[in-house]
C-alpha cells in the first residue's frame, strides 16, 4: 500500500511518501518512508522502520507531533 501526504512547510521537503509491506513472515509491517521536496519532487531522505512506534518517532523528528500522530493513526486503522 502506498500513501502520499502533502503536509507543506512543517515537514522536511513538504511531502511524505509511505509504502507498507508485510515482512516475509506476515507478522509485522515494514514502512518505507521518503521525504520529498515540494517543488522539485527530489527525494531528500528515505528510511525503513518496522513498527508504529518507530514510525511515530521518525515522523516527529521530520515534521510535527500532530502530523506524526495523524499519519500513524491512519495506518493503524487501515492495516488492521
C-alpha positions as CSV (number, residue, x, y, z in Angstrom):
1,X,0.0,0.0,0.0
2,X,1.3,3.4,-0.9
3,X,0.1,6.7,0.5
4,X,1.3,10.3,0.0
5,X,0.8,13.1,2.5
6,X,1.3,16.7,1.2
7,X,2.0,18.4,4.5
8,X,3.8,21.6,3.5
9,X,6.3,23.7,5.4
10,X,6.0,21.8,8.7
11,X,7.7,18.8,7.2
12,X,11.2,18.2,5.7
13,X,10.6,18.8,2.0
14,X,6.8,19.2,2.4
15,X,5.7,15.7,1.1
16,X,5.9,12.3,2.7
17,X,5.5,9.1,0.7
18,X,5.0,5.9,2.7
19,X,4.9,2.4,1.3
20,X,3.9,-0.5,3.5
21,X,4.7,-4.2,3.1
22,X,4.3,-7.1,5.4
23,X,7.5,-8.8,6.3
24,X,8.3,-12.3,4.9
25,X,6.7,-13.9,7.9
26,X,3.5,-11.9,7.5
27,X,3.5,-10.7,11.1
28,X,4.8,-7.1,11.1
29,X,4.9,-4.3,8.6
30,X,7.8,-2.5,7.0
31,X,7.3,1.2,6.4
32,X,9.4,2.8,3.7
33,X,9.2,6.5,4.4
34,X,10.5,9.0,1.9
35,X,10.6,12.8,2.4
36,X,10.2,14.6,-1.0
37,X,10.9,18.2,-2.0
38,X,7.6,20.0,-2.7
39,X,9.0,21.9,-5.8
40,X,11.4,19.6,-7.4
41,X,10.0,16.2,-6.4
42,X,13.5,15.1,-5.4
43,X,13.7,12.5,-2.7
44,X,15.6,14.1,0.2
45,X,15.7,11.2,2.7
46,X,14.4,7.6,2.8
47,X,14.1,5.4,5.8
48,X,12.7,1.9,6.7
49,X,11.0,1.4,10.0
50,X,9.3,-1.7,11.3
51,X,6.7,-0.7,13.8
52,X,4.3,2.1,14.6
53,X,6.4,3.5,17.5
54,X,9.4,3.8,15.2
55,X,7.2,5.4,12.5
56,X,5.9,7.9,15.0
57,X,9.4,8.9,16.2
58,X,10.7,9.3,12.7
59,X,7.8,11.5,11.7
60,X,8.1,13.6,14.8
61,X,11.7,14.2,14.1
62,X,11.0,15.3,10.5
63,X,7.6,17.1,10.9
64,X,5.4,17.8,13.9
65,X,3.9,15.6,16.6
66,X,0.4,16.5,15.2
67,X,1.2,15.0,11.7
68,X,3.1,12.1,13.2
69,X,0.1,11.2,15.2
70,X,-2.3,11.7,12.3
71,X,-0.3,9.6,9.8
72,X,0.4,6.8,12.3
73,X,-3.3,6.6,13.2
74,X,-4.2,6.4,9.6
75,X,-2.0,3.3,9.1
76,X,-3.2,1.8,12.4
77,X,-6.8,2.0,11.2
78,X,-6.0,0.9,7.6
79,X,-3.8,-2.0,8.4
80,X,-5.9,-3.8,10.9
